[in-house]
Every structure is written in structure tokens, then in C-alpha cells.
Amino acid sequence: MPEHSLHRRQIILGGSAALISLPLGAAQRVLTPAQTAGPFYPVIPPLHRDNDLTQVEGHTGRAAGQISDLSGRVLDLDGRPLSGLRIEIWQCDANGRYRHPRDRQNVAEDPNFQGFGHTMTDADGRYRFRTIRPVPYPGRTPHIHAAVFQEGQRPFITQIYVAGDPLNDRDMLFQRVPESLRPFLLADFKPIEDPVAELSAEFDFVLSPALAALMASPTA
């Protein structure tokens, strides 16, 4: 079997180095690597939970930073869409601060950034968020945390990184992922023509329902 075909039959679970072989029918895809939820998963998510993180209910302003549309699909290893799944994202604001009591950085909190959002995948497995291009904060490269919830199983947790950001090379969590799998955690934020958003990015989650219970949980 050619070397590249063998590699595409291997997947990684939980960001570790443990590899398993996939059936030939699943050889064309790789499971999205899992990562930790980090310390800033919302303690009490905001009441106005929706898929637009750039506006806060009761505020007329919009979040600081580069407004971005993040969209994609949730698929299984055979490329079938996974519909009706809840997706959550959370990230720091343009000042590098999370809406979380454990974030004690001496920087102002953006009052117009929601910090957390959720949506459901449609019949084609598609989802969409409006947020900001992630920014760095001390010790971390820009990233967006994401969770996908499948009924009866522990949620799948990962982090979405910005393609081409030089800080990726020095980020401990990103560098823990084997080099061949890092592209599956990258999203390319590109300029778009839109009345509000400056950038757009696409990110697909590839999950295996049979294996999702082995992935990281939001309390890890």
C-alpha cells in the first residue's frame, strides 16, 4: 500500500500519539484532533445565547476587533453530514480577556463582546457564527474554543487556530499536536465584502459517533 494511503488511514484521539487504523471506507478523512477546553469555559453562559458573539443584548455597540464569519460543516468519517448537533464556541475579546471570573488580567473587558455562542447544525451539517478574529493573550496564540455535543455522549472539544499566525510555532498546545495533523485545526481568515464582517473562515469538524465518547470533555 502506498505510504500516503496508509497515513490517511490513521487518526489521532485526544491530541495524544495513540494511532488507530480505520476501515478502508473511511480512509479519505481524518478525525479532527481533540484538545482541552482550557480554564475559561463559561461558568454561567450569558442568557442571550446565540450565534452572534459581536453584539450583546441591550447594547447598541458592536464588539471591537475584526468582525469575522466562521462557518463549516460537521461530518462523520464517511462524509455524511451530522445534523441537529449543538455547537458552542468561546474565546477572549479583542483585548485578550475572557468573560470568566478566573481571568484576572489587568485589561479592560469589551462590554460589546458576548464571549460565548451556540448554534445547531442544519440538515446538511452546516453551522455559522459571527465573532471576531481571535487574538493572542499572554502565553497563547490566537484560538477559538469549540465544543460539539452528540446526544448520549461526552462533547467533543477542540481549538481552532488561525492559519499562518507566527505565534502558532511557539504555542505549547498547538505544538503538542503531531505536525501532520495540525492542518486539521487551522482556519484561514480571509477578507470579504460584507456590510459588517471583515473576514470569513471555514472549519469542518470530522467526528466519529462511535469514538466521540473517548474525546475530551469540557471539564478536562
Secondary structure, 3 states (H helix, E strand, C coil): CCHHHHHCCEEECCCCCCEEECCHHHCCCCCCCCCCCCCCCCCCCCCCCCCECCCCCCCCCCCCCCEEEEEEEEECCCCCECCCCEEEEECCCCCCCCCCCCCCCCCCCCCCCCCEEEEECCCCCEEEEEEECCCCECCECCEEEEEEECCCCCCEEEEEEECCCHHHHHCHHHHHCCHHHHHHHEECCEECCCCCCCEEEECCEECCCCCHHHCCCCCC
